[in-house]
Amino acid sequence: MKINMETKFNIGQEVYIIHNSRQKWKIMRRAVIDDVRTLSINDVCIIRYGFKNGAIYSEKILFATQEEAEARCRELNREVTNG
């Protein structure tokens, strides 16, 4: 069975990856997507993006621009500070 899905990012696209380091969200690095995988679990489809170093991330922490990544980090840091 083949399923056609729209993904937020494409293979070869450069994205910004954020992560939580010591209670503070920040941009970890910029990387190029090498692989896109979909997982279907109990009728829920999860899209994962792979990179040349073997890392795999969900689209929740990937952003097309540095500005989007920085804005999301600020938002998450406010949530951590305000509890």
mmCIF file as gemmi writes it, N, C-alpha and C atoms, coordinates in Angstrom:
data_model
loop_
_atom_site.group_PDB
_atom_site.id
_atom_site.type_symbol
_atom_site.label_atom_id
_atom_site.label_alt_id
_atom_site.label_comp_id
_atom_site.label_asym_id
_atom_site.label_entity_id
_atom_site.label_seq_id
_atom_site.pdbx_PDB_ins_code
_atom_site.Cartn_x
_atom_site.Cartn_y
_atom_site.Cartn_z
_atom_site.occupancy
_atom_site.B_iso_or_equiv
_atom_site.pdbx_formal_charge
_atom_site.auth_seq_id
_atom_site.auth_asym_id
_atom_site.pdbx_PDB_model_num
ATOM 1 N N . MET Axp A 1 ? 0.846 -1.173 0 1 0 ? 1 A 1
ATOM 2 C CA . MET Axp A 1 ? 0 0 0 1 0 ? 1 A 1
ATOM 3 C C . MET Axp A 1 ? 0.896 1.241 0 1 0 ? 1 A 1
ATOM 4 N N . LYS Axp A 2 ? 0.561 2.206 -0.815 1 0 ? 2 A 1
ATOM 5 C CA . LYS Axp A 2 ? 1.314 3.447 -0.893 1 0 ? 2 A 1
ATOM 6 C C . LYS Axp A 2 ? 0.433 4.599 -0.409 1 0 ? 2 A 1
ATOM 7 N N . ILE Axp A 3 ? 1.016 5.426 0.453 1 0 ? 3 A 1
ATOM 8 C CA . ILE Axp A 3 ? 0.29 6.576 0.997 1 0 ? 3 A 1
ATOM 9 C C . ILE Axp A 3 ? 1.034 7.838 0.6 1 0 ? 3 A 1
ATOM 10 N N . ASN Axp A 4 ? 0.333 8.753 -0.017 1 0 ? 4 A 1
ATOM 11 C CA . ASN Axp A 4 ? 0.935 10.048 -0.359 1 0 ? 4 A 1
ATOM 12 C C . ASN Axp A 4 ? 0.677 11.019 0.779 1 0 ? 4 A 1
ATOM 13 N N . MET Axp A 5 ? 1.745 11.632 1.279 1 0 ? 5 A 1
ATOM 14 C CA . MET Axp A 5 ? 1.613 12.561 2.397 1 0 ? 5 A 1
ATOM 15 C C . MET Axp A 5 ? 2.353 13.848 2.093 1 0 ? 5 A 1
ATOM 16 N N . GLU Axp A 6 ? 1.815 14.934 2.563 1 0 ? 6 A 1
ATOM 17 C CA . GLU Axp A 6 ? 2.5 16.221 2.502 1 0 ? 6 A 1
ATOM 18 C C . GLU Axp A 6 ? 3.36 16.336 3.754 1 0 ? 6 A 1
ATOM 19 N N . THR Axp A 7 ? 4.608 16.712 3.568 1 0 ? 7 A 1
ATOM 20 C CA . THR Axp A 7 ? 5.494 16.908 4.713 1 0 ? 7 A 1
ATOM 21 C C . THR Axp A 7 ? 5.847 18.388 4.828 1 0 ? 7 A 1
ATOM 22 N N . LYS Axp A 8 ? 6.193 18.793 6.009 1 0 ? 8 A 1
ATOM 23 C CA . LYS Axp A 8 ? 6.548 20.191 6.264 1 0 ? 8 A 1
ATOM 24 C C . LYS Axp A 8 ? 7.876 20.555 5.601 1 0 ? 8 A 1
ATOM 25 N N . PHE Axp A 9 ? 8.801 19.599 5.539 1 0 ? 9 A 1
ATOM 26 C CA . PHE Axp A 9 ? 10.13 19.819 4.967 1 0 ? 9 A 1
ATOM 27 C C . PHE Axp A 9 ? 10.422 18.755 3.921 1 0 ? 9 A 1
ATOM 28 N N . ASN Axp A 10 ? 11.42 19.015 3.081 1 0 ? 10 A 1
ATOM 29 C CA . ASN Axp A 10 ? 11.798 18.099 2.01 1 0 ? 10 A 1
ATOM 30 C C . ASN Axp A 10 ? 13.247 17.644 2.166 1 0 ? 10 A 1
ATOM 31 N N . ILE Axp A 11 ? 13.559 16.512 1.547 1 0 ? 11 A 1
ATOM 32 C CA . ILE Axp A 11 ? 14.94 16.041 1.512 1 0 ? 11 A 1
ATOM 33 C C . ILE Axp A 11 ? 15.782 17.106 0.816 1 0 ? 11 A 1
ATOM 34 N N . GLY Axp A 12 ? 16.941 17.398 1.398 1 0 ? 12 A 1
ATOM 35 C CA . GLY Axp A 12 ? 17.833 18.415 0.852 1 0 ? 12 A 1
ATOM 36 C C . GLY Axp A 12 ? 17.59 19.81 1.394 1 0 ? 12 A 1
ATOM 37 N N . GLN Axp A 13 ? 16.511 19.992 2.143 1 0 ? 13 A 1
ATOM 38 C CA . GLN Axp A 13 ? 16.195 21.31 2.709 1 0 ? 13 A 1
ATOM 39 C C . GLN Axp A 13 ? 17.008 21.55 3.978 1 0 ? 13 A 1
ATOM 40 N N . GLU Axp A 14 ? 17.516 22.758 4.107 1 0 ? 14 A 1
ATOM 41 C CA . GLU Axp A 14 ? 18.256 23.146 5.3 1 0 ? 14 A 1
ATOM 42 C C . GLU Axp A 14 ? 17.268 23.618 6.36 1 0 ? 14 A 1
ATOM 43 N N . VAL Axp A 15 ? 17.427 23.132 7.583 1 0 ? 15 A 1
ATOM 44 C CA . VAL Axp A 15 ? 16.536 23.496 8.686 1 0 ? 15 A 1
ATOM 45 C C . VAL Axp A 15 ? 17.355 23.849 9.926 1 0 ? 15 A 1
ATOM 46 N N . TYR Axp A 16 ? 16.691 24.503 10.864 1 0 ? 16 A 1
ATOM 47 C CA . TYR Axp A 16 ? 17.295 24.829 12.162 1 0 ? 16 A 1
ATOM 48 C C . TYR Axp A 16 ? 16.687 23.9 13.199 1 0 ? 16 A 1
ATOM 49 N N . ILE Axp A 17 ? 17.552 23.338 14.039 1 0 ? 17 A 1
ATOM 50 C CA . ILE Axp A 17 ? 17.138 22.382 15.064 1 0 ? 17 A 1
ATOM 51 C C . ILE Axp A 17 ? 17.295 23.043 16.43 1 0 ? 17 A 1
ATOM 52 N N . ILE Axp A 18 ? 16.229 22.989 17.247 1 0 ? 18 A 1
ATOM 53 C CA . ILE Axp A 18 ? 16.317 23.549 18.602 1 0 ? 18 A 1
ATOM 54 C C . ILE Axp A 18 ? 16.348 22.401 19.612 1 0 ? 18 A 1
ATOM 55 N N . HIS Axp A 19 ? 16.882 22.694 20.795 1 0 ? 19 A 1
ATOM 56 C CA . HIS Axp A 19 ? 16.87 21.704 21.875 1 0 ? 19 A 1
ATOM 57 C C . HIS Axp A 19 ? 16.914 22.406 23.223 1 0 ? 19 A 1
ATOM 58 N N . ASN Axp A 20 ? 16.575 21.645 24.255 1 0 ? 20 A 1
ATOM 59 C CA . ASN Axp A 20 ? 16.547 22.165 25.613 1 0 ? 20 A 1
ATOM 60 C C . ASN Axp A 20 ? 17.859 21.81 26.292 1 0 ? 20 A 1
ATOM 61 N N . SER Axp A 21 ? 18.613 22.831 26.682 1 0 ? 21 A 1
ATOM 62 C CA . SER Axp A 21 ? 19.886 22.634 27.35 1 0 ? 21 A 1
ATOM 63 C C . SER Axp A 21 ? 19.855 23.353 28.689 1 0 ? 21 A 1
ATOM 64 N N . ARG Axp A 22 ? 19.886 22.582 29.758 1 0 ? 22 A 1
ATOM 65 C CA . ARG Axp A 22 ? 19.884 23.154 31.118 1 0 ? 22 A 1
ATOM 66 C C . ARG Axp A 22 ? 18.73 24.13 31.333 1 0 ? 22 A 1
ATOM 67 N N . GLN Axp A 23 ? 17.537 23.673 31.042 1 0 ? 23 A 1
ATOM 68 C CA . GLN Axp A 23 ? 16.319 24.453 31.255 1 0 ? 23 A 1
ATOM 69 C C . GLN Axp A 23 ? 16.188 25.657 30.332 1 0 ? 23 A 1
ATOM 70 N N . LYS Axp A 24 ? 16.956 25.699 29.26 1 0 ? 24 A 1
ATOM 71 C CA . LYS Axp A 24 ? 16.861 26.806 28.311 1 0 ? 24 A 1
ATOM 72 C C . LYS Axp A 24 ? 16.839 26.259 26.892 1 0 ? 24 A 1
ATOM 73 N N . TRP Axp A 25 ? 15.831 26.676 26.121 1 0 ? 25 A 1
ATOM 74 C CA . TRP Axp A 25 ? 15.74 26.283 24.727 1 0 ? 25 A 1
ATOM 75 C C . TRP Axp A 25 ? 16.623 27.185 23.886 1 0 ? 25 A 1
ATOM 76 N N . LYS Axp A 26 ? 17.357 26.568 22.953 1 0 ? 26 A 1
ATOM 77 C CA . LYS Axp A 26 ? 18.197 27.349 22.049 1 0 ? 26 A 1
ATOM 78 C C . LYS Axp A 26 ? 18.4 26.586 20.748 1 0 ? 26 A 1
ATOM 79 N N . ILE Axp A 27 ? 18.912 27.295 19.739 1 0 ? 27 A 1
ATOM 80 C CA . ILE Axp A 27 ? 19.178 26.647 18.465 1 0 ? 27 A 1
ATOM 81 C C . ILE Axp A 27 ? 20.414 25.77 18.63 1 0 ? 27 A 1
ATOM 82 N N . MET Axp A 28 ? 20.267 24.502 18.307 1 0 ? 28 A 1
ATOM 83 C CA . MET Axp A 28 ? 21.379 23.576 18.427 1 0 ? 28 A 1
ATOM 84 C C . MET Axp A 28 ? 22.288 23.696 17.207 1 0 ? 28 A 1
ATOM 85 N N . ARG Axp A 29 ? 21.691 23.689 16.012 1 0 ? 29 A 1
ATOM 86 C CA . ARG Axp A 29 ? 22.491 23.806 14.797 1 0 ? 29 A 1
ATOM 87 C C . ARG Axp A 29 ? 21.599 23.89 13.572 1 0 ? 29 A 1
ATOM 88 N N . ARG Axp A 30 ? 22.245 24.112 12.452 1 0 ? 30 A 1
ATOM 89 C CA . ARG Axp A 30 ? 21.588 24.126 11.151 1 0 ? 30 A 1
ATOM 90 C C . ARG Axp A 30 ? 22.038 22.862 10.43 1 0 ? 30 A 1
ATOM 91 N N . ALA Axp A 31 ? 21.113 22.163 9.761 1 0 ? 31 A 1
ATOM 92 C CA . ALA Axp A 31 ? 21.467 20.916 9.092 1 0 ? 31 A 1
ATOM 93 C C . ALA Axp A 31 ? 20.581 20.702 7.87 1 0 ? 31 A 1
ATOM 94 N N . VAL Axp A 32 ? 21.024 19.821 7 1 0 ? 32 A 1
ATOM 95 C CA . VAL Axp A 32 ? 20.28 19.491 5.784 1 0 ? 32 A 1
ATOM 96 C C . VAL Axp A 32 ? 19.598 18.136 5.968 1 0 ? 32 A 1
ATOM 97 N N . ILE Axp A 33 ? 18.309 18.08 5.664 1 0 ? 33 A 1
ATOM 98 C CA . ILE Axp A 33 ? 17.542 16.838 5.8 1 0 ? 33 A 1
ATOM 99 C C . ILE Axp A 33 ? 18.022 15.835 4.755 1 0 ? 33 A 1
ATOM 100 N N . ASP Axp A 34 ? 18.29 14.622 5.233 1 0 ? 34 A 1
ATOM 101 C CA . ASP Axp A 34 ? 18.81 13.559 4.373 1 0 ? 34 A 1
ATOM 102 C C . ASP Axp A 34 ? 17.759 12.489 4.086 1 0 ? 34 A 1
ATOM 103 N N . ASP Axp A 35 ? 16.733 12.393 4.946 1 0 ? 35 A 1
ATOM 104 C CA . ASP Axp A 35 ? 15.787 11.287 4.865 1 0 ? 35 A 1
ATOM 105 C C . ASP Axp A 35 ? 14.469 11.712 5.518 1 0 ? 35 A 1
ATOM 106 N N . VAL Axp A 36 ? 13.346 11.286 4.959 1 0 ? 36 A 1
ATOM 107 C CA . VAL Axp A 36 ? 12.035 11.537 5.57 1 0 ? 36 A 1
ATOM 108 C C . VAL Axp A 36 ? 11.36 10.188 5.748 1 0 ? 36 A 1
ATOM 109 N N . ARG Axp A 37 ? 10.914 9.915 6.968 1 0 ? 37 A 1
ATOM 110 C CA . ARG Axp A 37 ? 10.251 8.642 7.274 1 0 ? 37 A 1
ATOM 111 C C . ARG Axp A 37 ? 8.903 8.904 7.932 1 0 ? 37 A 1
ATOM 112 N N . THR Axp A 38 ? 7.958 8.046 7.637 1 0 ? 38 A 1
ATOM 113 C CA . THR Axp A 38 ? 6.66 8.138 8.293 1 0 ? 38 A 1
ATOM 114 C C . THR Axp A 38 ? 6.412 6.864 9.075 1 0 ? 38 A 1
ATOM 115 N N . LEU Axp A 39 ? 5.861 7.021 10.249 1 0 ? 39 A 1
ATOM 116 C CA . LEU Axp A 39 ? 5.482 5.895 11.095 1 0 ? 39 A 1
ATOM 117 C C . LEU Axp A 39 ? 3.99 5.986 11.343 1 0 ? 39 A 1
ATOM 118 N N . SER Axp A 40 ? 3.311 4.889 11.243 1 0 ? 40 A 1
ATOM 119 C CA . SER Axp A 40 ? 1.88 4.869 11.517 1 0 ? 40 A 1
ATOM 120 C C . SER Axp A 40 ? 1.636 3.95 12.702 1 0 ? 40 A 1
ATOM 121 N N . ILE Axp A 41 ? 1.142 4.551 13.791 1 0 ? 41 A 1
ATOM 122 C CA . ILE Axp A 41 ? 0.878 3.804 15.016 1 0 ? 41 A 1
ATOM 123 C C . ILE Axp A 41 ? -0.541 4.096 15.455 1 0 ? 41 A 1
ATOM 124 N N . ASN Axp A 42 ? -1.369 3.07 15.493 1 0 ? 42 A 1
ATOM 125 C CA . ASN Axp A 42 ? -2.764 3.22 15.917 1 0 ? 42 A 1
ATOM 126 C C . ASN Axp A 42 ? -3.463 4.375 15.198 1 0 ? 42 A 1
ATOM 127 N N . ASP Axp A 43 ? -3.383 4.398 13.9 1 0 ? 43 A 1
ATOM 128 C CA . ASP Axp A 43 ? -4.018 5.419 13.05 1 0 ? 43 A 1
ATOM 129 C C . ASP Axp A 43 ? -3.462 6.821 13.253 1 0 ? 43 A 1
ATOM 130 N N . VAL Axp A 44 ? -2.32 6.941 13.903 1 0 ? 44 A 1
ATOM 131 C CA . VAL Axp A 44 ? -1.639 8.225 14.06 1 0 ? 44 A 1
ATOM 132 C C . VAL Axp A 44 ? -0.366 8.17 13.231 1 0 ? 44 A 1
ATOM 133 N N . CYS Axp A 45 ? -0.195 9.155 12.361 1 0 ? 45 A 1
ATOM 134 C CA . CYS Axp A 45 ? 0.973 9.167 11.49 1 0 ? 45 A 1
ATOM 135 C C . CYS Axp A 45 ? 2.001 10.154 12.037 1 0 ? 45 A 1
ATOM 136 N N . ILE Axp A 46 ? 3.227 9.689 12.198 1 0 ? 46 A 1
ATOM 137 C CA . ILE Axp A 46 ? 4.314 10.516 12.711 1 0 ? 46 A 1
ATOM 138 C C . ILE Axp A 46 ? 5.369 10.648 11.616 1 0 ? 46 A 1
ATOM 139 N N . ILE Axp A 47 ? 5.788 11.872 11.355 1 0 ? 47 A 1
ATOM 140 C CA . ILE Axp A 47 ? 6.812 12.117 10.344 1 0 ? 47 A 1
ATOM 141 C C . ILE Axp A 47 ? 8.126 12.412 11.052 1 0 ? 47 A 1
ATOM 142 N N . ARG Axp A 48 ? 9.176 11.692 10.651 1 0 ? 48 A 1
ATOM 143 C CA . ARG Axp A 48 ? 10.509 11.878 11.23 1 0 ? 48 A 1
ATOM 144 C C . ARG Axp A 48 ? 11.474 12.273 10.128 1 0 ? 48 A 1
ATOM 145 N N . TYR Axp A 49 ? 12.388 13.169 10.457 1 0 ? 49 A 1
ATOM 146 C CA . TYR Axp A 49 ? 13.375 13.653 9.492 1 0 ? 49 A 1
ATOM 147 C C . TYR Axp A 49 ? 14.757 13.185 9.922 1 0 ? 49 A 1
ATOM 148 N N . GLY Axp A 50 ? 15.493 12.559 8.995 1 0 ? 50 A 1
ATOM 149 C CA . GLY Axp A 50 ? 16.809 12.033 9.287 1 0 ? 50 A 1
ATOM 150 C C . GLY Axp A 50 ? 17.909 12.898 8.695 1 0 ? 50 A 1
ATOM 151 N N . PHE Axp A 51 ? 19.082 12.831 9.326 1 0 ? 51 A 1
ATOM 152 C CA . PHE Axp A 51 ? 20.23 13.635 8.924 1 0 ? 51 A 1
ATOM 153 C C . PHE Axp A 51 ? 21.436 12.726 8.715 1 0 ? 51 A 1
ATOM 154 N N . LYS Axp A 52 ? 22.435 13.219 7.99 1 0 ? 52 A 1
ATOM 155 C CA . LYS Axp A 52 ? 23.603 12.404 7.622 1 0 ? 52 A 1
ATOM 156 C C . LYS Axp A 52 ? 24.337 11.815 8.828 1 0 ? 52 A 1
ATOM 157 N N . ASN Axp A 53 ? 24.28 12.493 9.97 1 0 ? 53 A 1
ATOM 158 C CA . ASN Axp A 53 ? 24.981 11.984 11.152 1 0 ? 53 A 1
ATOM 159 C C . ASN Axp A 53 ? 24.192 10.891 11.879 1 0 ? 53 A 1
ATOM 160 N N . GLY Axp A 54 ? 23.044 10.506 11.321 1 0 ? 54 A 1
ATOM 161 C CA . GLY Axp A 54 ? 22.236 9.447 11.913 1 0 ? 54 A 1
ATOM 162 C C . GLY Axp A 54 ? 21.152 9.946 12.852 1 0 ? 54 A 1
ATOM 163 N N . ALA Axp A 55 ? 21.155 11.223 13.172 1 0 ? 55 A 1
ATOM 164 C CA . ALA Axp A 55 ? 20.142 11.789 14.066 1 0 ? 55 A 1
ATOM 165 C C . ALA Axp A 55 ? 18.786 11.816 13.368 1 0 ? 55 A 1
ATOM 166 N N . ILE Axp A 56 ? 17.733 11.635 14.142 1 0 ? 56 A 1
ATOM 167 C CA . ILE Axp A 56 ? 16.36 11.685 13.632 1 0 ? 56 A 1
ATOM 168 C C . ILE Axp A 56 ? 15.553 12.58 14.556 1 0 ? 56 A 1
ATOM 169 N N . TYR Axp A 57 ? 14.818 13.538 13.979 1 0 ? 57 A 1
ATOM 170 C CA . TYR Axp A 57 ? 14.025 14.478 14.769 1 0 ? 57 A 1
ATOM 171 C C . TYR Axp A 57 ? 12.611 14.595 14.199 1 0 ? 57 A 1
ATOM 172 N N . SER Axp A 58 ? 11.66 14.938 15.064 1 0 ? 58 A 1
ATOM 173 C CA . SER Axp A 58 ? 10.301 15.218 14.602 1 0 ? 58 A 1
ATOM 174 C C . SER Axp A 58 ? 10.222 16.689 14.199 1 0 ? 58 A 1
ATOM 175 N N . GLU Axp A 59 ? 9.179 17.029 13.477 1 0 ? 59 A 1
ATOM 176 C CA . GLU Axp A 59 ? 9.073 18.406 12.99 1 0 ? 59 A 1
ATOM 177 C C . GLU Axp A 59 ? 8.768 19.415 14.101 1 0 ? 59 A 1
ATOM 178 N N . LYS Axp A 60 ? 8.484 18.941 15.314 1 0 ? 60 A 1
ATOM 179 C CA . LYS Axp A 60 ? 8.218 19.863 16.43 1 0 ? 60 A 1
ATOM 180 C C . LYS Axp A 60 ? 9.42 20.731 16.772 1 0 ? 60 A 1
ATOM 181 N N . ILE Axp A 61 ? 10.631 20.245 16.489 1 0 ? 61 A 1
ATOM 182 C CA . ILE Axp A 61 ? 11.822 21.021 16.85 1 0 ? 61 A 1
ATOM 183 C C . ILE Axp A 61 ? 12.627 21.467 15.636 1 0 ? 61 A 1
ATOM 184 N N . LEU Axp A 62 ? 12.042 21.36 14.445 1 0 ? 62 A 1
ATOM 185 C CA . LEU Axp A 62 ? 12.699 21.786 13.211 1 0 ? 62 A 1
ATOM 186 C C . LEU Axp A 62 ? 12.015 23.024 12.653 1 0 ? 62 A 1
ATOM 187 N N . PHE Axp A 63 ? 12.81 23.955 12.132 1 0 ? 63 A 1
ATOM 188 C CA . PHE Axp A 63 ? 12.264 25.204 11.611 1 0 ? 63 A 1
ATOM 189 C C . PHE Axp A 63 ? 12.976 25.596 10.331 1 0 ? 63 A 1
ATOM 190 N N . ALA Axp A 64 ? 12.225 26.18 9.409 1 0 ? 64 A 1
ATOM 191 C CA . ALA Axp A 64 ? 12.766 26.544 8.097 1 0 ? 64 A 1
ATOM 192 C C . ALA Axp A 64 ? 13.713 27.733 8.162 1 0 ? 64 A 1
ATOM 193 N N . THR Axp A 65 ? 13.492 28.648 9.113 1 0 ? 65 A 1
ATOM 194 C CA . THR Axp A 65 ? 14.337 29.836 9.202 1 0 ? 65 A 1
ATOM 195 C C . THR Axp A 65 ? 14.864 30.013 10.62 1 0 ? 65 A 1
ATOM 196 N N . GLN Axp A 66 ? 15.938 30.753 10.722 1 0 ? 66 A 1
ATOM 197 C CA . GLN Axp A 66 ? 16.513 31.045 12.033 1 0 ? 66 A 1
ATOM 198 C C . GLN Axp A 66 ? 15.537 31.885 12.859 1 0 ? 66 A 1
ATOM 199 N N . GLU Axp A 67 ? 14.825 32.785 12.207 1 0 ? 67 A 1
ATOM 200 C CA . GLU Axp A 67 ? 13.864 33.638 12.917 1 0 ? 67 A 1
ATOM 201 C C . GLU Axp A 67 ? 12.752 32.809 13.553 1 0 ? 67 A 1
ATOM 202 N N . GLU Axp A 68 ? 12.234 31.816 12.817 1 0 ? 68 A 1
ATOM 203 C CA . GLU Axp A 68 ? 11.198 30.943 13.371 1 0 ? 68 A 1
ATOM 204 C C . GLU Axp A 68 ? 11.735 30.152 14.557 1 0 ? 68 A 1
ATOM 205 N N . ALA Axp A 69 ? 12.953 29.647 14.436 1 0 ? 69 A 1
ATOM 206 C CA . ALA Axp A 69 ? 13.56 28.874 15.517 1 0 ? 69 A 1
ATOM 207 C C . ALA Axp A 69 ? 13.772 29.739 16.758 1 0 ? 69 A 1
ATOM 208 N N . GLU Axp A 70 ? 14.282 30.958 16.56 1 0 ? 70 A 1
ATOM 209 C CA . GLU Axp A 70 ? 14.502 31.858 17.697 1 0 ? 70 A 1
ATOM 210 C C . GLU Axp A 70 ? 13.188 32.237 18.365 1 0 ? 70 A 1
ATOM 211 N N . ALA Axp A 71 ? 12.149 32.482 17.577 1 0 ? 71 A 1
ATOM 212 C CA . ALA Axp A 71 ? 10.838 32.832 18.14 1 0 ? 71 A 1
ATOM 213 C C . ALA Axp A 71 ? 10.283 31.687 18.977 1 0 ? 71 A 1
ATOM 214 N N . ARG Axp A 72 ? 10.42 30.46 18.492 1 0 ? 72 A 1
ATOM 215 C CA . ARG Axp A 72 ? 9.928 29.3 19.246 1 0 ? 72 A 1
ATOM 216 C C . ARG Axp A 72 ? 10.741 29.1 20.524 1 0 ? 72 A 1
ATOM 217 N N . CYS Axp A 73 ? 12.045 29.317 20.477 1 0 ? 73 A 1
ATOM 218 C CA . CYS Axp A 73 ? 12.877 29.218 21.679 1 0 ? 73 A 1
ATOM 219 C C . CYS Axp A 73 ? 12.429 30.237 22.721 1 0 ? 73 A 1
ATOM 220 N N . ARG Axp A 74 ? 12.191 31.48 22.292 1 0 ? 74 A 1
ATOM 221 C CA . ARG Axp A 74 ? 11.719 32.513 23.232 1 0 ? 74 A 1
ATOM 222 C C . ARG Axp A 74 ? 10.399 32.103 23.87 1 0 ? 74 A 1
ATOM 223 N N . GLU Axp A 75 ? 9.493 31.589 23.063 1 0 ? 75 A 1
ATOM 224 C CA . GLU Axp A 75 ? 8.191 31.149 23.567 1 0 ? 75 A 1
ATOM 225 C C . GLU Axp A 75 ? 8.337 30.018 24.584 1 0 ? 75 A 1
ATOM 226 N N . LEU Axp A 76 ? 9.135 29.027 24.268 1 0 ? 76 A 1
ATOM 227 C CA . LEU Axp A 76 ? 9.355 27.907 25.19 1 0 ? 76 A 1
ATOM 228 C C . LEU Axp A 76 ? 10.074 28.332 26.449 1 0 ? 76 A 1
ATOM 229 N N . ASN Axp A 77 ? 11.021 29.258 26.338 1 0 ? 77 A 1
ATOM 230 C CA . ASN Axp A 77 ? 11.734 29.747 27.521 1 0 ? 77 A 1
ATOM 231 C C . ASN Axp A 77 ? 10.811 30.521 28.449 1 0 ? 77 A 1
ATOM 232 N N . ARG Axp A 78 ? 9.846 31.249 27.886 1 0 ? 78 A 1
ATOM 233 C CA . ARG Axp A 78 ? 8.855 31.947 28.724 1 0 ? 78 A 1
ATOM 234 C C . ARG Axp A 78 ? 8.012 30.935 29.492 1 0 ? 78 A 1
ATOM 235 N N . GLU Axp A 79 ? 7.63 29.829 28.827 1 0 ? 79 A 1
ATOM 236 C CA . GLU Axp A 79 ? 6.838 28.785 29.491 1 0 ? 79 A 1
ATOM 237 C C . GLU Axp A 79 ? 7.609 28.161 30.649 1 0 ? 79 A 1
ATOM 238 N N . VAL Axp A 80 ? 8.906 27.934 30.467 1 0 ? 80 A 1
ATOM 239 C CA . VAL Axp A 80 ? 9.737 27.346 31.524 1 0 ? 80 A 1
ATOM 240 C C . VAL Axp A 80 ? 9.85 28.317 32.693 1 0 ? 80 A 1
ATOM 241 N N . THR Axp A 81 ? 10.047 29.608 32.39 1 0 ? 81 A 1
ATOM 242 C CA . THR Axp A 81 ? 10.207 30.619 33.454 1 0 ? 81 A 1
ATOM 243 C C . THR Axp A 81 ? 8.921 30.86 34.21 1 0 ? 81 A 1
ATOM 244 N N . ASN Axp A 82 ? 7.788 30.874 33.489 1 0 ? 82 A 1
ATOM 245 C CA . ASN Axp A 82 ? 6.498 31.173 34.109 1 0 ? 82 A 1
ATOM 246 C C . ASN Axp A 82 ? 5.839 29.94 34.706 1 0 ? 82 A 1
ATOM 247 N N . GLY Axp A 83 ? 6.401 28.764 34.447 1 0 ? 83 A 1
ATOM 248 C CA . GLY Axp A 83 ? 5.888 27.535 35.022 1 0 ? 83 A 1
ATOM 249 C C . GLY Axp A 83 ? 4.622 27.144 34.411 1 0 ? 83 A 1
